[in-house]
């Protein structure tokens, strides 16, 4: 009876396929949307590049298109990472491999910082009568807090690796979850 319960609990890891598939679909949609916006923007870029009044708008539009691709990329990497962490390893480049949930967390925090920065860039280049200092403070505070979080998290992770508390370094078999195959190579 106990073995069935353990197998059932281990099998619940397949529920992670829901966010894996959802994030992959969202990434593809953002890639397509960014590609369509880029195609529609190219004539504007070519014809309006000489006008000095539109340079700010051109920069904002390009940054927003790149932003769509970056968000899509982070969603796709998160999808791959969740799959690798919960289901099985994938034959990916070493820089794409995900070893723990903290790596995914840092990707999302980094994405949040980029989103805030792009939003603020849009506010700067749009002509407004509002005081930009208030917007700047409103965007800067969460960026600073998130950057501090990322710094502290990386210091904590580095210290854990140096002290050997991030996992059992001497015997990797003991650090492997029991539901994963013994021949899994990370």
N, C-alpha and C positions, 0 to 999 in steps of 0.2 A: 504494500500500500504506500509506504514512504517513497519508494522509487517512482511510482506514478505521480505523486505530488511534486516531486523534484522535476520530473520530466515536463509536467504541465507548467510549472513555474518557469522553467528554462524555455519552454515553447512560447511563452507570452512575449519574449523578445521580438517575435515576428510582428507584433503590433507596431513596431517602429517602421514597418514598411509604409504605413499610412503617411507619416511626415516625410519619409524618403521620397515617395512618389509625388506627394503634394509639392514639396520644395523643388523637385526636378521639373515638374510642370510649370510652376511659377517662374523658375529660371528661364525655361525655354520661351515662355510668354514675354518676359522682359527682354530677352535677346531679340525676339521678333519685333517687338514694339520699338526697341532702340534702333534696329536695322531699318524699319519703315521710316522712323523719324529722321534718321540720317539721310536716307534717299530723298525724302521731301525737302530736307534742309540744304542739300548740296547746291541746287540752283540759286537759292537765296545767298548762300556763301559766295558763289561765283559772281553773281550780279551785284551784290551789295558790299563787296569787300572794299571798294574804293570810297564809299561814303563813311566819313569819320563819325557821324552821329550813330551809326549802327554797330560800331566796333564793340561796344559794351554788350549789346544784344547778341551779337555773334558769339562772343566769349561765353555768355551765360547759356546760350543754346547748345554750344559744343560741350560745355561742362555738364549740362543736364543729360545730354545723350550719353556721354561717357559714364555718367552716374548710373544710368539704367543698366549699362553693361556691367559695371562694378557690382551693383546690387545683385544682378542675375548671377554673376560669378560667385559671390559669397553664398547665395542660396544653393547653387549647385555644389560648391565645396562642402557646405553643411550637409547636404543630402548624401554625398559620397561618404562623408565622415561618419554620419549616423549609421549608414549601412556597414561600414567597416567596423565600427565599435560594437554593434549589436548582432550582426548577421555573420559576415565572414570577410576576410581581407580581399582586396581587389588588386589586380596587377596595375598599379599606378606608379607614377614617378615618385621618388622619395619625398619631394616637397609637398606632394598632395596627400600623403599618408597622414591619417589621424590616429594618434596614440592614446588620447584621453579626451574627456569632455571639456576640459579646460581650454584646449586648443580651439574647439568650436566656439566656446564662450568668448574667447579673445577675438575671434573673427567677427562675431556679432557686435562686440563693443567697438571694434575698429570701424565696422560698417556704420554704426550709429554716429560716430564722430564724423565720418565722411558725409553722411546725410545732413547733419547739422551744418557743416561747413559749406556744402553746396547750397543749402537753403539760404544761408546768410549771404553767400555770394550773389544769389538771385536778388535778394533784398537790396544789396549795395548798388547793383547796376540798374534797378528799376527806379525811375524818377519818382520821388516821394517827398512830401513835405514833413514827414516825421523825422524825429531826431534819431539818427542811426546809432548813436551811442547806447541808447536803451536796447535796441535790437542786438547790438554787439555784446553787451553784458548778458543779455538773455541767452544768447547762443554760446558765449564763452564759458559761462559757469558750468553747464553740463559737460562741455568738451574737456575742461580742466579736470573735473571730477572723474570722468571716464578715463582720461589719460593717466591720472593718478592711480586709479584702480588697476589699469593694465600694467603700470610700472610695479606696483606692489605685488600683483599676481605673478609677474615674471620673476621678481626677487624671491618670492616664496617658493615657486616651483624650482628655481635654481638651487636654493638652499636644501630643498627636499632631495634633489638629485645628488648633491654633494654629500649629504648625510646618509644617503641610502634609505630614506623613509618613503620615497615615492613608490617603492615596490621592493620585493625581495630580490636584490641584485645577485645574491649568491646562488639561488636556485630559481630560475625563471619558471619552472613547473609549478612552484607554489604560488606565484603571482598570477597565473593563468586561471580565469574563471573555470569552474568545473564543467560547464556545458560546452566549452570550446574543445575542438579536437586537439589531441596532443601534438600533432604535427603542424599546427598553425604557426606560420612565420610572420612576425610583425616587422 
